[in-house]
Amino acid sequence: MSADVPQLYLITPPVIDLAVFPDRLARVLDGAEIACLRLALASQDEDAILRTGDALREIAHARDIPLVIADHVLMVERLGLDGVHLQGAHARIRKLRESMGQDAIIGSWCGTLRHDGITAGEAGADYVSFGPVGAQALGDGQVAPREIFEWWSAMIELPVVAEGALSRDLVESLAPVVDFLAIGEEIWSQEDPLAALRELTAPLR
Protein backbone atom coordinates (compact mmCIF):
# COMPACT_ATOMS: atom_id res chain seq x y z
CA MET A 1 0.00 0.00 0.00
CA SER A 2 1.20 3.53 -0.66
CA ALA A 3 2.06 5.84 2.23
CA ASP A 4 -1.16 7.84 1.95
CA VAL A 5 -3.43 4.78 2.16
CA PRO A 6 -4.48 3.75 5.68
CA GLN A 7 -3.15 0.48 7.01
CA LEU A 8 -5.43 -2.33 8.13
CA TYR A 9 -5.71 -3.22 11.81
CA LEU A 10 -7.53 -6.48 12.49
CA ILE A 11 -9.65 -7.12 15.60
CA THR A 12 -10.56 -10.66 16.64
CA PRO A 13 -14.15 -11.69 17.37
CA PRO A 14 -15.15 -11.53 21.07
CA VAL A 15 -15.69 -15.31 21.12
CA ILE A 16 -13.15 -17.61 19.48
CA ASP A 17 -13.41 -21.30 18.69
CA LEU A 18 -9.82 -22.55 18.64
CA ALA A 19 -10.85 -25.51 16.49
CA VAL A 20 -11.83 -23.17 13.66
CA PHE A 21 -10.62 -19.60 14.07
CA PRO A 22 -6.83 -20.01 13.75
CA ASP A 23 -7.19 -21.32 10.19
CA ARG A 24 -9.63 -18.52 9.31
CA LEU A 25 -7.23 -15.94 10.75
CA ALA A 26 -4.21 -17.38 8.96
CA ARG A 27 -6.04 -17.23 5.64
CA VAL A 28 -6.88 -13.56 6.14
CA LEU A 29 -3.35 -12.68 7.24
CA ASP A 30 -1.90 -14.49 4.22
CA GLY A 31 -4.33 -12.85 1.82
CA ALA A 32 -4.19 -9.22 2.97
CA GLU A 33 -1.62 -6.74 4.22
CA ILE A 34 -2.37 -6.42 7.95
CA ALA A 35 -0.39 -4.00 10.11
CA CYS A 36 -1.55 -5.11 13.56
CA LEU A 37 -3.82 -7.66 15.25
CA ARG A 38 -5.83 -7.06 18.42
CA LEU A 39 -6.98 -9.93 20.64
CA ALA A 40 -10.31 -8.67 21.98
CA LEU A 41 -12.02 -11.47 23.88
CA ALA A 42 -15.23 -10.98 25.82
CA SER A 43 -14.23 -13.78 28.20
CA GLN A 44 -12.48 -13.01 31.48
CA ASP A 45 -11.45 -16.66 31.91
CA GLU A 46 -7.68 -16.68 32.37
CA ASP A 47 -7.16 -20.13 30.88
CA ALA A 48 -9.17 -19.27 27.77
CA ILE A 49 -7.24 -16.02 27.30
CA LEU A 50 -3.90 -17.80 27.70
CA ARG A 51 -4.75 -20.60 25.27
CA THR A 52 -6.14 -18.20 22.68
CA GLY A 53 -3.27 -15.77 23.10
CA ASP A 54 -0.71 -18.55 22.61
CA ALA A 55 -2.39 -19.76 19.43
CA LEU A 56 -2.80 -16.31 17.89
CA ARG A 57 0.69 -15.14 18.84
CA GLU A 58 2.22 -18.00 16.87
CA ILE A 59 0.14 -17.15 13.80
CA ALA A 60 0.76 -13.40 13.97
CA HIS A 61 4.45 -13.47 14.81
CA ALA A 62 5.15 -16.04 12.10
CA ARG A 63 4.02 -13.32 9.70
CA ASP A 64 5.80 -10.45 11.50
CA ILE A 65 2.49 -8.93 12.58
CA PRO A 66 2.37 -7.41 16.08
CA LEU A 67 -0.31 -8.72 18.43
CA VAL A 68 -1.82 -6.54 21.15
CA ILE A 69 -4.46 -7.50 23.69
CA ALA A 70 -7.46 -5.49 24.78
CA ASP A 71 -7.16 -4.34 28.40
CA HIS A 72 -5.48 -7.41 29.96
CA VAL A 73 -2.20 -5.65 30.73
CA LEU A 74 -0.78 -8.50 32.82
CA MET A 75 -1.16 -10.89 29.89
CA VAL A 76 1.21 -8.92 27.66
CA GLU A 77 4.37 -10.22 29.32
CA ARG A 78 2.95 -13.64 30.16
CA LEU A 79 2.00 -14.29 26.53
CA GLY A 80 4.91 -12.50 24.90
CA LEU A 81 2.64 -10.01 23.16
CA ASP A 82 3.60 -6.67 21.66
CA GLY A 83 1.37 -4.40 23.69
CA VAL A 84 -2.06 -3.47 24.97
CA HIS A 85 -5.12 -1.67 23.66
CA LEU A 86 -6.91 0.18 26.48
CA GLN A 87 -10.61 0.88 26.47
CA GLY A 88 -10.70 4.32 28.05
CA ALA A 89 -8.08 3.84 30.80
CA HIS A 90 -6.27 7.06 29.99
CA ALA A 91 -5.07 7.62 33.54
CA ARG A 92 -3.03 4.41 33.39
CA ILE A 93 -1.11 5.14 30.22
CA ARG A 94 1.77 7.11 31.75
CA LYS A 95 2.48 4.46 34.39
CA LEU A 96 2.12 1.67 31.87
CA ARG A 97 4.60 3.35 29.57
CA GLU A 98 7.10 3.50 32.42
CA SER A 99 6.60 -0.15 33.36
CA MET A 100 6.28 -1.62 29.86
CA GLY A 101 9.03 0.42 28.23
CA GLN A 102 9.22 2.35 25.01
CA ASP A 103 9.07 -0.69 22.71
CA ALA A 104 5.63 -1.82 23.88
CA ILE A 105 2.61 -0.73 21.85
CA ILE A 106 0.05 1.16 23.92
CA GLY A 107 -3.16 2.12 22.16
CA SER A 108 -6.15 3.95 23.56
CA TRP A 109 -9.79 3.84 22.51
CA CYS A 110 -11.32 7.28 22.97
CA GLY A 111 -14.87 6.84 21.77
CA THR A 112 -16.11 10.07 20.25
CA LEU A 113 -14.16 12.44 22.51
CA ARG A 114 -11.34 14.39 20.92
CA HIS A 115 -10.18 15.59 24.34
CA ASP A 116 -9.67 12.00 25.49
CA GLY A 117 -7.50 11.40 22.45
CA ILE A 118 -5.34 14.41 23.25
CA THR A 119 -5.02 13.28 26.88
CA ALA A 120 -4.01 9.76 25.81
CA GLY A 121 -1.43 11.11 23.40
CA GLU A 122 0.10 13.38 26.02
CA ALA A 123 0.32 10.43 28.42
CA GLY A 124 2.35 8.38 25.93
CA ALA A 125 -0.06 6.37 23.80
CA ASP A 126 1.27 5.15 20.44
CA TYR A 127 -2.09 5.63 18.76
CA VAL A 128 -5.67 6.60 19.57
CA SER A 129 -8.83 5.15 18.09
CA PHE A 130 -12.23 6.78 17.72
CA GLY A 131 -15.51 5.07 17.06
CA PRO A 132 -17.87 3.66 16.29
CA VAL A 133 -17.82 5.37 12.93
CA GLY A 134 -21.00 3.67 11.77
CA ALA A 135 -24.37 3.03 13.38
CA GLN A 136 -24.53 -0.03 15.64
CA ALA A 137 -27.53 -1.94 16.94
CA LEU A 138 -25.91 -2.10 20.36
CA GLY A 139 -24.57 1.02 22.03
CA ASP A 140 -25.72 4.51 22.92
CA GLY A 141 -26.16 5.71 19.36
CA GLN A 142 -23.17 8.04 19.38
CA VAL A 143 -20.98 7.98 16.28
CA ALA A 144 -17.50 9.44 15.76
CA PRO A 145 -17.95 11.85 12.83
CA ARG A 146 -15.53 12.30 9.98
CA GLU A 147 -14.78 15.79 11.31
CA ILE A 148 -12.93 14.42 14.33
CA PHE A 149 -10.55 12.53 12.04
CA GLU A 150 -10.17 15.52 9.73
CA TRP A 151 -9.17 17.71 12.68
CA TRP A 152 -6.87 15.08 14.13
CA SER A 153 -5.02 14.38 10.90
CA ALA A 154 -4.51 18.10 10.32
CA MET A 155 -3.45 19.05 13.86
CA ILE A 156 -1.95 15.98 15.57
CA GLU A 157 0.93 13.75 14.45
CA LEU A 158 -0.07 10.77 16.62
CA PRO A 159 -1.59 7.98 14.48
CA VAL A 160 -5.37 7.75 14.56
CA VAL A 161 -7.53 4.65 14.07
CA ALA A 162 -11.15 4.53 12.89
CA GLU A 163 -13.18 1.56 14.06
CA GLY A 164 -16.67 0.26 14.64
CA ALA A 165 -19.32 -0.61 12.04
CA LEU A 166 -17.21 0.29 9.02
CA SER A 167 -18.89 0.09 5.63
CA ARG A 168 -17.42 0.34 2.16
CA ASP A 169 -18.68 3.94 1.90
CA LEU A 170 -17.12 4.83 5.26
CA VAL A 171 -13.82 3.24 4.23
CA GLU A 172 -13.79 5.45 1.14
CA SER A 173 -14.75 8.56 3.10
CA LEU A 174 -12.30 8.07 5.98
CA ALA A 175 -9.30 6.83 3.99
CA PRO A 176 -7.79 10.30 3.43
CA VAL A 177 -7.97 11.30 7.10
CA VAL A 178 -6.97 8.21 9.12
CA ASP A 179 -3.80 6.19 9.59
CA PHE A 180 -5.48 2.86 10.33
CA LEU A 181 -8.85 1.24 9.73
CA ALA A 182 -9.67 -1.32 12.43
CA ILE A 183 -11.87 -4.13 11.15
CA GLY A 184 -13.40 -7.00 13.10
CA GLU A 185 -16.99 -8.17 13.20
CA GLU A 186 -17.52 -6.61 9.78
CA ILE A 187 -15.71 -9.62 8.30
CA TRP A 188 -15.77 -12.37 10.93
CA SER A 189 -19.55 -12.59 10.74
CA GLN A 190 -19.26 -13.48 7.05
CA GLU A 191 -18.76 -16.98 5.63
CA ASP A 192 -15.56 -15.92 3.84
CA PRO A 193 -13.76 -13.28 5.96
CA LEU A 194 -11.01 -12.67 3.40
CA ALA A 195 -13.50 -12.02 0.61
CA ALA A 196 -15.47 -9.75 2.94
CA LEU A 197 -12.30 -7.83 3.81
CA ARG A 198 -11.40 -7.36 0.17
CA GLU A 199 -14.89 -6.13 -0.63
CA LEU A 200 -14.94 -3.74 2.35
CA THR A 201 -11.53 -2.27 1.53
CA ALA A 202 -11.94 -2.15 -2.25
CA PRO A 203 -11.93 1.69 -2.23
CA LEU A 204 -8.33 1.60 -0.97
CA ARG A 205 -7.06 -0.10 -4.13
C-alpha positions in Angstrom: 0.0 0.0 0.0 1.2 3.5 -0.7 2.1 5.8 2.2 -1.2 7.8 2.0 -3.4 4.8 2.2 -4.5 3.8 5.7 -3.1 0.5 7.0 -5.4 -2.3 8.1 -5.7 -3.2 11.8 -7.5 -6.5 12.5 -9.6 -7.1 15.6 -10.6 -10.7 16.6 -14.1 -11.7 17.4 -15.2 -11.5 21.1 -15.7 -15.3 21.1 -13.1 -17.6 19.5 -13.4 -21.3 18.7 -9.8 -22.6 18.6 -10.8 -25.5 16.5 -11.8 -23.2 13.7 -10.6 -19.6 14.1 -6.8 -20.0 13.8 -7.2 -21.3 10.2 -9.6 -18.5 9.3 -7.2 -15.9 10.8 -4.2 -17.4 9.0 -6.0 -17.2 5.6 -6.9 -13.6 6.1 -3.3 -12.7 7.2 -1.9 -14.5 4.2 -4.3 -12.8 1.8 -4.2 -9.2 3.0 -1.6 -6.7 4.2 -2.4 -6.4 7.9 -0.4 -4.0 10.1 -1.5 -5.1 13.6 -3.8 -7.7 15.2 -5.8 -7.1 18.4 -7.0 -9.9 20.6 -10.3 -8.7 22.0 -12.0 -11.5 23.9 -15.2 -11.0 25.8 -14.2 -13.8 28.2 -12.5 -13.0 31.5 -11.4 -16.7 31.9 -7.7 -16.7 32.4 -7.2 -20.1 30.9 -9.2 -19.3 27.8 -7.2 -16.0 27.3 -3.9 -17.8 27.7 -4.7 -20.6 25.3 -6.1 -18.2 22.7 -3.3 -15.8 23.1 -0.7 -18.5 22.6 -2.4 -19.8 19.4 -2.8 -16.3 17.9 0.7 -15.1 18.8 2.2 -18.0 16.9 0.1 -17.2 13.8 0.8 -13.4 14.0 4.5 -13.5 14.8 5.2 -16.0 12.1 4.0 -13.3 9.7 5.8 -10.5 11.5 2.5 -8.9 12.6 2.4 -7.4 16.1 -0.3 -8.7 18.4 -1.8 -6.5 21.2 -4.5 -7.5 23.7 -7.5 -5.5 24.8 -7.2 -4.3 28.4 -5.5 -7.4 30.0 -2.2 -5.6 30.7 -0.8 -8.5 32.8 -1.2 -10.9 29.9 1.2 -8.9 27.7 4.4 -10.2 29.3 3.0 -13.6 30.2 2.0 -14.3 26.5 4.9 -12.5 24.9 2.6 -10.0 23.2 3.6 -6.7 21.7 1.4 -4.4 23.7 -2.1 -3.5 25.0 -5.1 -1.7 23.7 -6.9 0.2 26.5 -10.6 0.9 26.5 -10.7 4.3 28.1 -8.1 3.8 30.8 -6.3 7.1 30.0 -5.1 7.6 33.5 -3.0 4.4 33.4 -1.1 5.1 30.2 1.8 7.1 31.8 2.5 4.5 34.4 2.1 1.7 31.9 4.6 3.4 29.6 7.1 3.5 32.4 6.6 -0.1 33.4 6.3 -1.6 29.9 9.0 0.4 28.2 9.2 2.4 25.0 9.1 -0.7 22.7 5.6 -1.8 23.9 2.6 -0.7 21.9 0.0 1.2 23.9 -3.2 2.1 22.2 -6.2 3.9 23.6 -9.8 3.8 22.5 -11.3 7.3 23.0 -14.9 6.8 21.8 -16.1 10.1 20.2 -14.2 12.4 22.5 -11.3 14.4 20.9 -10.2 15.6 24.3 -9.7 12.0 25.5 -7.5 11.4 22.5 -5.3 14.4 23.2 -5.0 13.3 26.9 -4.0 9.8 25.8 -1.4 11.1 23.4 0.1 13.4 26.0 0.3 10.4 28.4 2.3 8.4 25.9 -0.1 6.4 23.8 1.3 5.2 20.4 -2.1 5.6 18.8 -5.7 6.6 19.6 -8.8 5.2 18.1 -12.2 6.8 17.7 -15.5 5.1 17.1 -17.9 3.7 16.3 -17.8 5.4 12.9 -21.0 3.7 11.8 -24.4 3.0 13.4 -24.5 0.0 15.6 -27.5 -1.9 16.9 -25.9 -2.1 20.4 -24.6 1.0 22.0 -25.7 4.5 22.9 -26.2 5.7 19.4 -23.2 8.0 19.4 -21.0 8.0 16.3 -17.5 9.4 15.8 -18.0 11.8 12.8 -15.5 12.3 10.0 -14.8 15.8 11.3 -12.9 14.4 14.3 -10.6 12.5 12.0 -10.2 15.5 9.7 -9.2 17.7 12.7 -6.9 15.1 14.1 -5.0 14.4 10.9 -4.5 18.1 10.3 -3.4 19.0 13.9 -2.0 16.0 15.6 0.9 13.7 14.5 -0.1 10.8 16.6 -1.6 8.0 14.5 -5.4 7.8 14.6 -7.5 4.7 14.1 -11.1 4.5 12.9 -13.2 1.6 14.1 -16.7 0.3 14.6 -19.3 -0.6 12.0 -17.2 0.3 9.0 -18.9 0.1 5.6 -17.4 0.3 2.2 -18.7 3.9 1.9 -17.1 4.8 5.3 -13.8 3.2 4.2 -13.8 5.4 1.1 -14.8 8.6 3.1 -12.3 8.1 6.0 -9.3 6.8 4.0 -7.8 10.3 3.4 -8.0 11.3 7.1 -7.0 8.2 9.1 -3.8 6.2 9.6 -5.5 2.9 10.3 -8.9 1.2 9.7 -9.7 -1.3 12.4 -11.9 -4.1 11.2 -13.4 -7.0 13.1 -17.0 -8.2 13.2 -17.5 -6.6 9.8 -15.7 -9.6 8.3 -15.8 -12.4 10.9 -19.6 -12.6 10.7 -19.3 -13.5 7.1 -18.8 -17.0 5.6 -15.6 -15.9 3.8 -13.8 -13.3 6.0 -11.0 -12.7 3.4 -13.5 -12.0 0.6 -15.5 -9.7 2.9 -12.3 -7.8 3.8 -11.4 -7.4 0.2 -14.9 -6.1 -0.6 -14.9 -3.7 2.4 -11.5 -2.3 1.5 -11.9 -2.2 -2.3 -11.9 1.7 -2.2 -8.3 1.6 -1.0 -7.1 -0.1 -4.1 
